[in-house]
Amino acid sequence: MKRRDMLKLAALAAAIAVRPRYAFAEAAAAPPTAPTNAAALLRRPFGKSSEQLSIVGFGGLVLARLDQDASNRLVAEAFEKGVNYYDVAPEYGSAEVKMGPALEPYRKKVFLACKTAQRTAEAAKKEFERSLERLKTDHFDLYQLHHIRDVEKDVDAVFAKGGAWEFIQEARKDGRIRHVGFTAHTEAAALAAMDKFEFESVMFPLTFSSWYGASFGPRVLEKANARGIAVMAIKTLARQKWPNGPRDATPFSKMWYQPVTDPEEQALSVRWTLSRQVTAILPGANDVLHRRAFEVGLAYAPVLPAEDERLKTLAGQLDPLFKPGQEP
């Protein structure tokens, strides 16, 4: 073999030997929040845990309005875009029944959250076991006290003797519940719940219209951030209460609030909420809004000062869905 050919072979062997080490080092240097797929949604930490969740999650209520085939397609589409956070509840009609088979192919790769509106240990246990069966899983990554409204009736009742908290603690010990959180639509209930126990997450409405138009949300977000509690934002695309009068027949006319439907305003709304210190947003119960939130999330960039001023002005023209001391 000629010396020139020997040198070529030696160089090729060296390149093969070095490449794996270089590739590994390159991967190790990547930020922990970067998804493996360049086109996938970014991820953020779930509170103080090591979990990393997609900045746009999947709101299971949307499945109650779809058949099984459409549910399968929407769940698969979400997963392909990098959604690894899925949320559902027994109160969402047939959503659990549909999410179970739709999510089954991806269950081991996602973070599944469920809820209970039951306030006694016995009722919570029964509902929990039914949810496990419907969702074809043996545990929940996050289990939440659902729709905390009244401090005495909801928060205190859960932590009383025989309350739902007794069962939740039991399920945490045996591994069927990994993390615990709560959902609320009023500031008073959310603030009281955070004082009662060191929850790991709070699901709460955060919209530009209620934030700027009614000062609803800042106190809850500030307290959660100070305590390292993950904030899962809902109603991001809720524009305002429906104006009085008949509604045009649209894909959104059956929603209980008027959603943001202008594409540019939708993008600003999603980006505004994601620009706050939240872990993720959950789109409303509409497949069109889900797909739009995925699109905006994939191209996420923080809201600029001029855009923020524009939303402040717009909020002054709207009737906010959420106001302190009131629940819609």
C-alpha positions as CSV (number, residue, x, y, z in Angstrom):
1,M,0.0,0.0,0.0
2,K,1.3,3.4,-0.9
3,R,2.2,5.8,1.8
4,R,-0.5,8.3,0.5
5,D,-3.2,5.7,0.8
6,M,-2.0,4.7,4.3
7,L,-2.3,8.3,5.5
8,K,-5.8,8.6,4.1
9,L,-6.9,5.4,6.0
10,A,-5.3,6.7,9.2
11,A,-7.1,10.0,8.9
12,L,-10.4,8.3,8.3
13,A,-10.0,6.0,11.3
14,A,-9.1,9.0,13.5
15,A,-12.2,10.8,12.3
16,I,-14.4,7.8,13.1
17,A,-12.9,7.5,16.6
18,V,-13.2,11.1,17.4
19,R,-16.7,11.8,16.1
20,P,-18.7,9.9,18.8
21,R,-16.9,11.7,21.6
22,Y,-17.5,15.1,19.9
23,A,-21.2,14.4,19.3
24,F,-21.6,13.3,22.9
25,A,-19.9,16.5,24.1
26,E,-22.1,18.6,21.8
27,A,-25.3,17.0,23.1
28,A,-24.2,17.3,26.7
29,A,-23.6,21.0,26.2
30,A,-27.2,21.6,25.0
31,P,-29.4,23.5,27.5
32,P,-31.7,21.2,29.5
33,T,-34.8,23.1,28.3
34,A,-34.0,22.5,24.6
35,P,-36.2,19.8,23.0
36,T,-34.5,17.0,21.0
37,N,-36.5,18.0,17.9
38,A,-35.5,21.5,16.6
39,A,-39.2,22.0,15.6
40,A,-40.6,21.0,18.9
41,L,-42.0,23.2,21.7
42,L,-39.5,24.6,24.2
43,R,-39.7,23.2,27.8
44,R,-39.6,24.8,31.2
45,P,-39.0,23.5,34.7
46,F,-42.0,22.2,36.7
47,G,-41.5,24.2,39.9
48,K,-38.6,22.9,42.0
49,S,-38.7,19.4,40.4
50,S,-36.4,18.1,37.7
51,E,-39.4,17.7,35.3
52,Q,-39.3,19.8,32.1
53,L,-42.7,20.5,30.5
54,S,-43.6,21.9,27.1
55,I,-44.6,25.5,27.3
56,V,-47.9,24.6,25.7
57,G,-49.8,21.8,27.2
58,F,-52.9,19.8,26.1
59,G,-56.2,20.7,27.8
60,G,-58.2,17.5,27.9
61,L,-61.6,19.1,28.0
62,V,-61.3,19.7,24.2
63,L,-61.8,15.9,23.7
64,A,-65.3,16.0,25.2
65,R,-66.4,17.7,22.0
66,L,-64.6,15.3,19.6
67,D,-65.2,11.7,18.6
68,Q,-62.5,9.1,19.3
69,D,-60.8,9.3,15.9
70,A,-60.5,13.1,16.1
71,S,-59.3,12.8,19.6
72,N,-56.6,10.3,18.5
73,R,-55.5,12.7,15.8
74,L,-55.3,15.8,18.0
75,V,-53.4,14.0,20.7
76,A,-50.9,12.5,18.2
77,E,-50.5,15.9,16.5
78,A,-49.8,17.5,19.9
79,F,-47.2,14.9,20.7
80,E,-45.5,15.3,17.3
81,K,-45.1,19.1,18.0
82,G,-43.4,18.4,21.3
83,V,-46.3,18.5,23.8
84,N,-45.4,16.4,26.8
85,Y,-47.8,17.8,29.3
86,Y,-51.4,16.5,29.2
87,D,-54.2,17.5,31.6
88,V,-57.7,16.1,32.1
89,A,-60.4,15.7,34.8
90,P,-63.4,13.5,35.6
91,E,-65.6,16.5,35.3
92,Y,-64.8,16.8,31.6
93,G,-67.5,14.6,30.3
94,S,-66.1,11.8,28.1
95,A,-62.6,13.3,27.9
96,E,-60.9,10.8,30.2
97,V,-62.5,7.9,28.2
98,K,-61.2,9.3,24.9
99,M,-57.8,10.4,26.2
100,G,-57.0,6.9,27.6
101,P,-56.6,5.1,24.2
102,A,-55.4,8.3,22.4
103,L,-52.5,8.8,24.8
104,E,-51.7,5.2,25.4
105,P,-49.0,5.0,22.7
106,Y,-47.1,7.9,24.3
107,R,-47.9,7.5,28.0
108,K,-44.4,6.6,29.1
109,K,-43.0,9.7,27.4
110,V,-45.4,12.3,28.8
111,F,-46.4,14.0,32.0
112,L,-50.0,13.2,32.8
113,A,-52.1,15.4,35.1
114,C,-55.5,14.6,36.5
115,K,-57.8,16.2,39.1
116,T,-60.5,15.5,41.7
117,A,-63.3,17.8,42.8
118,Q,-64.2,15.3,45.6
119,R,-63.5,16.7,49.2
120,T,-63.7,13.4,51.2
121,A,-61.1,10.7,51.2
122,E,-63.6,7.9,50.3
123,A,-65.0,9.8,47.3
124,A,-61.6,10.9,46.1
125,K,-60.2,7.4,46.2
126,K,-63.1,6.0,44.2
127,E,-62.8,8.8,41.6
128,F,-59.0,8.4,41.4
129,E,-59.2,4.6,40.7
130,R,-61.8,5.2,38.0
131,S,-59.5,7.8,36.4
132,L,-56.6,5.5,36.4
133,E,-58.7,2.8,34.6
134,R,-60.1,5.2,32.0
135,L,-56.7,6.7,31.3
136,K,-55.0,3.3,31.1
137,T,-52.2,4.2,33.5
138,D,-51.0,3.1,36.9
139,H,-50.0,6.6,38.2
140,F,-50.5,10.3,37.7
141,D,-47.5,12.6,37.4
142,L,-49.6,15.4,38.8
143,Y,-52.9,15.2,40.8
144,Q,-54.8,18.3,41.6
145,L,-57.5,19.5,43.9
146,H,-60.0,20.7,41.3
147,H,-61.7,24.1,41.2
148,I,-61.0,25.4,44.7
149,R,-63.6,28.2,45.2
150,D,-64.4,28.7,48.8
151,V,-61.7,28.6,51.5
152,E,-63.9,26.9,54.1
153,K,-65.9,24.6,51.9
154,D,-63.0,23.5,49.6
155,V,-59.6,24.2,51.2
156,D,-60.5,23.5,54.8
157,A,-62.7,20.5,54.0
158,V,-60.0,18.8,52.0
159,F,-57.6,19.0,54.9
160,A,-60.1,18.1,57.6
161,K,-60.3,14.6,59.2
162,G,-61.6,12.2,56.6
163,G,-60.9,14.8,53.9
164,A,-59.5,14.1,50.4
165,W,-56.0,14.9,51.6
166,E,-55.8,11.7,53.6
167,F,-56.2,9.6,50.4
168,I,-53.9,11.8,48.4
169,Q,-51.1,11.4,51.0
170,E,-51.6,7.7,50.9
171,A,-51.4,7.6,47.1
172,R,-48.2,9.7,47.2
173,K,-46.5,7.3,49.5
174,D,-47.2,4.3,47.3
175,G,-46.1,6.1,44.1
176,R,-49.5,6.4,42.4
177,I,-49.2,10.2,42.7
178,R,-45.9,11.9,42.0
179,H,-46.7,15.6,42.4
180,V,-49.6,17.5,44.0
181,G,-51.3,20.7,42.9
182,F,-54.6,22.6,42.8
183,T,-56.7,24.6,40.4
184,A,-58.6,27.8,41.3
185,H,-60.5,30.6,39.6
186,T,-60.5,33.1,42.5
187,E,-57.5,34.9,44.0
188,A,-58.7,34.4,47.6
189,A,-58.9,30.6,47.2
190,A,-55.6,30.3,45.4
191,L,-53.8,32.4,48.0
192,A,-55.4,30.5,50.9
193,A,-54.5,27.1,49.4
194,M,-50.8,28.1,49.0
195,D,-50.8,29.1,52.7
196,K,-52.3,25.8,53.7
197,F,-49.8,23.4,52.1
198,E,-46.7,23.5,50.0
199,F,-48.3,22.5,46.8
200,E,-46.1,21.9,43.8
201,S,-48.4,23.6,41.2
202,V,-51.3,26.0,40.8
203,M,-53.5,26.1,37.8
204,F,-54.9,29.6,37.4
205,P,-56.4,32.0,34.8
206,L,-53.8,34.5,33.4
207,T,-55.0,36.7,30.6
208,F,-53.9,40.1,29.5
209,S,-57.5,41.4,29.7
210,S,-58.1,40.4,33.3
211,W,-54.5,41.3,34.4
212,Y,-54.6,44.9,32.9
213,G,-58.3,45.4,33.0
214,A,-59.1,44.2,36.5
215,S,-55.7,43.6,38.2
216,F,-56.6,39.9,38.4
217,G,-53.7,37.5,38.7
218,P,-50.6,39.5,39.8
219,R,-50.9,38.5,43.5
220,V,-51.2,34.8,42.8
221,L,-48.4,34.7,40.3
222,E,-46.1,36.7,42.7
223,K,-46.8,34.3,45.6
224,A,-46.4,31.2,43.5
225,N,-43.1,32.4,42.0
226,A,-41.7,33.4,45.4
227,R,-42.4,29.8,46.7
228,G,-41.2,28.0,43.7
229,I,-44.6,26.7,42.8
230,A,-45.2,25.9,39.1
231,V,-47.9,28.0,37.5
232,M,-50.0,26.4,34.8
233,A,-51.9,29.2,33.1
234,I,-55.4,28.7,31.8
235,K,-57.8,30.9,29.8
236,T,-54.9,32.4,27.9
237,L,-57.1,32.9,24.8
238,A,-60.1,34.2,26.8
239,R,-60.8,37.7,25.5
240,Q,-63.8,38.8,27.6
241,K,-67.3,38.0,28.6
242,W,-69.7,37.5,25.7
243,P,-71.4,40.8,24.8
244,N,-75.2,40.7,25.1
245,G,-77.1,39.7,22.1
246,P,-77.1,36.8,19.6
247,R,-73.9,35.1,18.6
248,D,-72.8,34.3,15.1
249,A,-72.5,30.6,14.3
250,T,-68.8,30.0,14.5
251,P,-66.5,27.2,15.9
252,F,-66.4,29.2,19.1
253,S,-70.0,30.2,19.6
254,K,-70.7,27.5,22.2
255,M,-67.8,28.4,24.4
256,W,-68.8,30.0,27.7
257,Y,-66.6,33.1,27.1
258,Q,-65.6,35.0,24.1
259,P,-62.3,33.8,22.9
260,V,-59.6,35.6,21.0
261,T,-60.2,34.9,17.3
262,D,-58.0,37.4,15.5
263,P,-54.7,35.5,14.5
264,E,-52.5,38.4,15.4
265,E,-54.2,39.0,18.8
266,Q,-54.1,35.3,19.4
267,A,-50.3,35.3,19.0
268,L,-49.9,38.3,21.3
269,S,-52.2,36.7,23.9
270,V,-50.2,33.4,24.0
271,R,-46.9,35.2,24.0
272,W,-48.0,37.6,26.7
273,T,-48.9,34.8,29.1
274,L,-45.7,32.9,28.3
275,S,-43.7,36.0,28.9
276,R,-44.9,35.9,32.6
277,Q,-43.1,33.5,34.9
278,V,-45.3,30.5,34.1
279,T,-44.4,26.9,33.4
280,A,-46.9,26.3,30.6
281,I,-50.3,27.4,29.2
282,L,-53.3,25.1,28.5
283,P,-55.4,26.2,25.5
284,G,-59.2,26.4,25.8
285,A,-61.7,23.6,25.0
286,N,-61.6,24.0,21.3
287,D,-59.4,22.1,18.8
288,V,-58.9,25.2,16.6
289,L,-57.6,27.1,19.6
290,H,-55.3,24.2,20.5
291,R,-53.8,24.1,17.1
292,R,-53.3,27.8,17.1
293,A,-51.6,27.7,20.5
294,F,-49.2,25.0,19.2
295,E,-48.3,27.2,16.3
296,V,-47.6,30.3,18.4
297,G,-45.7,28.2,21.0
298,L,-43.4,26.8,18.3
299,A,-42.4,30.3,17.3
300,Y,-42.5,31.8,20.8
301,A,-40.7,35.0,21.5
302,P,-41.2,37.3,24.5
303,V,-43.7,40.2,24.1
304,L,-41.9,43.5,23.3
305,P,-42.6,46.7,25.3
306,A,-44.6,48.2,22.4
307,E,-46.7,45.1,22.1
308,D,-47.3,45.1,25.9
309,E,-48.6,48.7,25.6
310,R,-50.9,47.7,22.8
311,L,-52.4,44.9,25.0
312,K,-52.9,47.4,27.9
313,T,-54.8,49.7,25.6
314,L,-56.9,46.8,24.3
315,A,-57.7,45.5,27.8
316,G,-59.2,48.9,28.7
317,Q,-61.8,48.3,25.9
318,L,-62.9,44.8,27.1
319,D,-65.1,43.4,29.8
320,P,-62.6,41.0,31.7
321,L,-63.8,37.5,32.3
322,F,-62.1,37.4,35.7
323,K,-62.2,40.1,38.4
324,P,-61.0,40.0,42.1
325,G,-63.7,38.9,44.4
326,Q,-65.8,37.5,41.6
327,E,-66.0,34.1,39.8
328,P,-67.6,34.0,36.4
